[in-house]
Amino acid sequence: MAQQIQRSSNPQGVQIQGNTTIQAENQNTSALAVGQGNDSRNISGAIKGGTQIQGNTEIRAKQVNSTAVTVGKDNKASNEAGVIGGK
């Protein structure tokens, strides 16, 4: 039996062989970026680029009352629950 493969056209993309289930929930989250070139993120249940997964994968992620704040030049702040790969 042939295996089904998901591929991205991006070389930095995600390659998955198998079944993937993602259950993610964010509650009362805030993200604030002040200044130039800043990132502020709340991410739950994600498979980011540059990732190769073989086999079945299950992600259950939940964030409650999380905050990501950046102030100033070139700063980054993240709350990442249930995240695989990438930057």
Disulfide bonds with the S-S distance in Angstrom:
none
